[in-house]
Structures are given as C-alpha cells and as structure tokens.
C-alpha cells in the first residue's frame, strides 16, 4: 500500500470533539428517545401523545414515530401503553460516547483513523487544506460565502488532467447542524477521488477528467459549532429572528430558505421563528443560502451542473425533486428514479450489512419541503441530477450516530457514488429493448 503524506508527520491531531466547559450547555441527562410503532395509523398515535411534551425526530411517520422525551414526561408517556422501543436510554450518555476521542490522526491520506471519530470545525478545515496540498495541481480551496457569524463556507474544487471547466458535481454537507455524519461522508468521497486519481485508478481518472467536483462539507458552520459546544440537537443556523419576534428564537432552516418554491406550500416550512423548519422572512435571507446560491448560479452559467447532492441524516433515503408539492413530478423523474435504484442496490450489495435505501420524489416519499436546495438547484441551477441523500440509520440511533458507524457509512456511500457518477452521461429509456 502506498502512503500519501499530507503534511509534516511531526504534527498529530487528537481526534474527537473537544468541548470546553461552559455554563450554557444544554443537558440531555435523563432524556430518552423512543421509537413508536404507528402500525400505519400515525394520527391515532399523535392523538394519544397530545398531552405529552416531546420533540419529533423523523418525518415519515407511517410506520414509526421517533420522539425525544424529557425526564418529567417519561412516566406519562409510559402510561399511554404504546408499542415502542428505546433508541437512547439516556441521551446525554449517548452524546458523551459519540464525542469521545478514539485515536490519533497522523495527517496521512491513507490513515483512515480520521473516520474513527467526529471532529470540530477547525480540524475539518485543516483536513481539507491538507487534502488540497496533496493534490495541488488539480485542486483549489474555495469558499461559497460566509455564515452569519463570519465563518467560511469552505470547500475544495477538484478537476482532472485537462484542467477545470467541466460540468460540475456539487456536494453540500452539514446543512442541518446536528447531522454530523454528513461531513465525514463527503470528506471520504473527496479523499477517494484524490487517492484514486493519484494512484492511477481508471474509474476515478474518468470521473475527474469528465467533471469538476465542488465539495462543501459544512454549509452551516455556525449551527455546527453550536451543536458541538452548546446544544447537540441544534438544527438551524444562528441568525437572529425578526426584530418583532422573541429574540431567543434563533436561526433559520437553511434547507427551507432557498428561493425556488419558498412560499409554495404552507405545509413545507414554518413561519414561526421558534420552529425547527423556520423558513425566514424572505427567500434567501440567510447569508449562508445567499453564498451557496451565488456559486450555484455561477456553475449554471459556466459549464453547467451535472449532479447536485444535499447530504442529510437520518432515515436512508435517496430523494429527488419535487419536495414542495407531493403530486408534481419532474420530466426527469424516470431517469432520476432509475439511477437512484442502481445506487440503492449498489450500497445494499457492497457489504454484509445490506444497508437499504428508499428512493423517489421527495414530497411524495417523505414529506413536503418548500425552499429546499434540491428543488432550487434543479429548477434555477438547471442541474441534470438533483438529490437529497439521507444517511444512516433507520432508527436505532437517529441523529446521534455512534462514531463506529462513520467509516462503514462513508465506505458504502463511496460505492454508491461510483455507481451514480458512472451513470450521469448514460442515455436512459432509449426506446430499445424488450417491452
């Protein structure tokens, strides 16, 4: 095995999320997360829960409803005699275990110990800087704007032998702050592109010679940092609410803030600044969305966007437009669905775990979403393929995915991406073959 050194080996980074003591940290000690079997009747379950205070975690509730329950509500919940299992017996213990350091990363490209633990924002930046230094003639560091609190939406732009200027593949990670697994997944894909290209892998050469890759692993850096220092379950950015609202209701949902379809369906987002899906006062009024959209339009007006993926967790879905209307289907839905089926099968067959993904149009398969990135990047950015991918798992751990699942999640997604990227220029449904 060749060793690809990304920097002086005199420096080693202790991995894991180091959190300094604070007085404002949100504690989830004694909180439990339950998965309720709805048996296809979610309304009956929610009616039973009407007198209980809880936070809902998942969106597709036809089979299951995942809820976070505070210690003072647990006894009342258990008296409801629902069919449930416990996802987290004590959420605070799960969070502590998730953030523990497990190894030391030696800043070598083939040292996969980076994927043994979660990392802080600054170390993620260093990791991408080191990747760029290893691939200097075929990459550049980029920024897709600045967050409300002034952090860079940093990323990498990769290209092949003939230089930049090919159709774009655009990846967004950590749109929602608490979805930590998304960043290492897109980092692993980036790493495999670089290692494959430098080692002479034919497929990777073909991909980078055909497309320019733009990878932004943390598009919500303020929320991500806040989720690591203060509230592990934080979702939105950290932008203040409107001046006439309760000023404690911080944040906009970046994935409800894009221009296209922003106000198309009242069920697709919230107008309440305190909601997890608050869409903002106006389309693209979050600075993060503004910067991301600027890059989308630049790529559109250049060589175009071949593929866009908005990476999320959890639930194991591959979702295509449209999200804002459940009964509206894009003309490209056939090829998007066929490609998604190939990706799902490839991931399932890539390991003994047989990880399975559900696929289809977002609004119909999951729930309505207005002002969502995949709808916008398809409709305004004219991306040929546009997806949301919801990563592991399907309800054992939810948002607090233990670090031992980082590497297998990343590896299976690289297998899926190789399959998807190989299909981007294929002609689907050419009218030939058996009926």
N, C-alpha and C positions, 0 to 999 in steps of 0.2 A: 504493500500500500504506500502510495506517495504521500508525503506530508507537506501541506501547503501552509507556510508560516505567514501569519498576517501582521507580524509586528515583533518587537523585541520580546524574547521569552523571559526577560528579567522581570517583566510585569505580569502578575496573575491577578485575575479578578475573582474574588469570592462571590459565588453566585448565590441567589436568593434575594428576597426583598428585605432590605434593611430598613426598619421603621424606627425613627427616633421617638422617645417618649413624648406624648402630647396629652393635654388635658381635654381636648375637644374630640377625641377619638370616639366614634360610635361603637358601642359594645353590643355584640350579639350573644352574650353569655346567657344561656338558658333558652334561647330561641330555638325552635325546631322547624324543620322543613318537612312537610307531608306531601305525599303523592296520593291523591284521592282517585279511586276508580269511579268514573261517572257512569259507566255502563251505557253510554250513548244517550244519557239524559242529563246533560250538564246544568240545565235550568233548574231541575229538581234539587241538585246538589247545592247550587248557589242560593237557592231559596232557604235551604237548611242553614246555610252559612250566614244568613242575612244579619244575625245578631252578633256575629263574631268579627272582630277586627283582624285583618290579615292583609298580606301583600301577595298578589298573584304573580307567579314567576313565568308561566308559559302562556302561549296564545291559543294553541289548538287544544281545546278542552273537550272534544267529542269523546275521547277515551279516558283522559286523565286531567286532573286539575292539580297543579303544584302550587303550594301556598307556604308562605313564611308566617309563623305564628309566634307572638311574643309570650313570655312566661305567664303573664297574668290571664292569657286567653286559652291556655292549653287544656285546663280542666274542662272548660265549657266546650271546647272542640271535641274532646274525647267523649263527652256525654251525648254527642249527636249520633253516635253509632253508625258512622260512615265506614265504607270499605277503603282502607288506606294502608300505606306502608310509610315508614320513616326514611327520608332521604338523608337528613342530618339530625342526629340525636341532640347535639349541642353545636350550633352553627359556629360559635366562637372557637371551639376546639378544631373544627374543620378548617377555619380560616388560618389559625396558627400553624397547623400542619402544612397547609398549602404554601405558606410563606417561608418555611424553614429552608436554610441553606443546605445543600446536599453534596456539593462538590466544588472544585476549583477549575475554572475555565482557563486554559493556558494560551488563549489567543492563537490557536491554530485552526485552519479551516476545517480540517477533518477531525477536530476534537469536538465530538458531539455532546460533551458534558454541558455545553451551553443549554441544551434542551432537557437537562435534568431538573431545572428549577425555573421559577419565574424571576423577572429582573425589573429593576427600576428604570425610569425614563432615561436617565443619563447613560446607563450602561447599554441600553438599546441603541442610543446614538453612537456610542463608541463601537459597538459591534458592526453597525453599517459602515462607519468610517473605515474600519479595518478591512471589511469586505471590498470596499472601493479601492483601497490601497493595494490589495492583492490583484485587482483586475483593472489597473489604471488606464490602459489604452482602450478599454471597451466599456467604460462606465464613468459616471459623474454623480456627485451628490447633488440633490435638488431640494427645494423647499416649495411646497404647494400653499404657502401662506403662513400666517401667524395666528395663534389662538387668541382668545380674549385676554388672557393673562400674559401674552407675549412670548409663548413658546413656539418653536418652529414646527411646522408640519413637514419634517424632514423626510427624505426618501432617497432612493437610488434609481438612476436611469441606466439601463444596460442595453448594449447592442452588439451586433456581430461584425464579421470581417469587413464588410463594405461600408461601415460607418453608420451613424444614426440617420434617421429619416424614414424608417419603415413604419407601417401601420402599428398602432400602439396596443399593448396589453397593459391594462391599468388595474392594480390591486389596491384596495383600501382595507386596512386593519384597524382594530380597536375603535370602531365608530362609537360603540357604547362602552363606557369606561370599564364596567365590571367584567367584560368579556375578554379576560386576559389571554385565553388560549389563542386568539386570532393573531396576535403579533408574532409569536414564535412560529406559527404555521407559515405565514408569508415570508418570514426570515429564512426558514428552512428551504422553501421553494427557491428563494434567491440564491442561497448557498449552493443548492444542487445545480442551478443554472451555471454558476461560476465554475464550480468544480468540474462539471461535465464538459464545459467548453474548453477549459484549460487542459483537461486530460484527453481530449480528442474524441469524446463521445459523439457519435454520428447524429443521434436524435437531437441532443442539446445544441450542436452546431447548426442543425437545420432550423431549430426554433429561433435562436438568436440571430441567425442570418436572415430570417423572414420577418421578425417582429422586433420592435423596440419595447422593452419592459420598463414600466414605471411602477415602482413599489413604494407605497407609503404605509409603513407598518402601524403607525399610531396617528390617526387623523383627529383624535380628541385628546390631546396631551394633558390639558388642564383637568379634565374629568378622570383620566387615567391616573395621574399623580394623586388626585384627591381620593381615588379608590384605594390607593396603596398607603396613604398616610392617615386618612380620617374615616372614611366610610367605604368598606369593601364592596357594598352593593350599589354604589353610585353609578348612574347610567348616563346622565346628560352632560353637557359642557358646564362651565362655571360662570356663565354670563348672567348679570343681574336681570331681574324681571322688569316689566314696565314700571314707570315711576308711580303709577296709581295703584300698584298691586302690593301685597305683603312682601316686603323686601327680603324676607327669609326664604322665599320660594325661588331658589336659584336654578338657572340652567334652561337650555333649550335642547330638545332632542334633535341632533344633527340629521338623523335619518327621517325627520318629518319636516325639514326646513328647506328642502330644495324647491326650486321654482315650479317645475312641472307638476301639475296636479295638486298644488299646495292646498287649495281650498275646494277640491273636487268632491269630497265625501265627508260629511260630519263624523262618520264612524272611523275615519282613517287616522285621526290625530286629535289632540285635545287643545282647547283654547284656555285651559286653566294652567297658569304658570306653575302650580304645585304638582301637576301631573307628570308622570314619567315620560309621557309622549307629547309634552307641550311643544307646539309647532312654531312658536314665536309670534311676534306682532305682524310680521310681513314675510313674504318669501325671501329666503336667503339673507335674513337679517343677522345671522350668526357669522362672525368673521371666519370661522373655520369653513363653513359652507361657501362663503364668497371666494376664498382662496382655492378650494377644491374645484369649484365651478369654473374659475378662470383657467385652470390647467385643462379641464375637460374641453372647454371651447377652443383653447389653443391647439390641442391634439386633433380635435374635429376639423379645424381649419387647415391643419397640416396634412399629414398622410392619412388621417382618419383613425378611428378607434375600432380595432378588430374585436377585442374582448374586454369587458369590464366585470370585475367581481368585487362585491361588497361582502367582507367576511364577518360573520357573526357567530354567536353561540347562544342557546344550545337547541337541540331538537333533531339534528341530522336531516336537513332539507337542502334541496337544490331548487331554487325558486327563480322564475323568470317573470318579466312584466306580463300583465299589468297588476300592480298592487292596489291602485286606487279604486278599481271597480271590479267586482267579482265575476261579472258576466262579460267583460270586454277582453277579447283575445287578439293579440297582435298577429299580423300575417306571417311572421317568422316563428310562430309558436311550434309548428311542426318540427322544424329543424332544431329549435332550442330543446324541445322535449326529447327528441331522438338523441341528441348529444348528451343531455343530462342522464338519459338511461344508460348510455355507454359508460359515463363517469361513475354512476352508481354501481354498475356491475363490476367495473374495474376495481373500485375500492373494496367492494364485498369480497372479491376473489383474491385480493392482494395479501390477505393474512388469515390465520385460523380464527380470528375474532369475528370475521364475517360482518363487519360493520355495514349497516344498511341505511341508505338514504331515500327519503321520499322526494319526488320531484313533480314539478308542474307550475302553472301560473300562480303567482304569489297570493293574489286576492282570493282565488278560489280554494287553494290548498291550505292556506294558513289563516289569514285574516286581512281586512282592508288596511292599507297604509297609504296615506297621502303625503306628498312632498318627499318621497323616498328616492334614494340615489339611483337604483337600477332603472326605474321609470324615467327619470330625468336624463340619465346618460344614454339611454336608448332613444328617447324622443327628441331631446335637444342636442345631445352629443353625437347622435346617429351611430352609436355602437352597433356592430353587426350581431354581437352576442352580449347579453347583459344578464347577470345573475346575482342573487343573494345566495351565499352558502352558509348554512347554519351548521356548525361543527358539533362534535360530541358534547354531551351524550344525549340519551333519550329519557333521562330522569333519575338515574342513580345519584348523581351529584349536582346536576344543573350548572349554575354559574361558577360554583366553587369546585372546579375540576382538579383533583389531586395532581401534583407535578409528575407523577409516574406515567400519566396519560399524555403528557406533552409530546414526547418523541413518537409513540405509535400514531397519534393523531396527525402529526406533521408528515410522517412517512406515508401514510395512506393517502393523504391529500396530494403529495407529490406524484404518487402513482395516478391519481385521478386527473391531475393537471396535465401530465404527459399525454394521457388519452385525449383529453379535451383539446389541448393545443394542437394535436395532430389532426384534428377534425375541422379546424377553423376554415380551411380553404377547400374542404370537400363539397361536392355538389350533392345535396340531399334531394331525394324524391325526384329523380330524373325521368320518371315515366317508363323506365325499362324494367325488365324482370317480370316474374310471375305476379298475377293479380292476387 
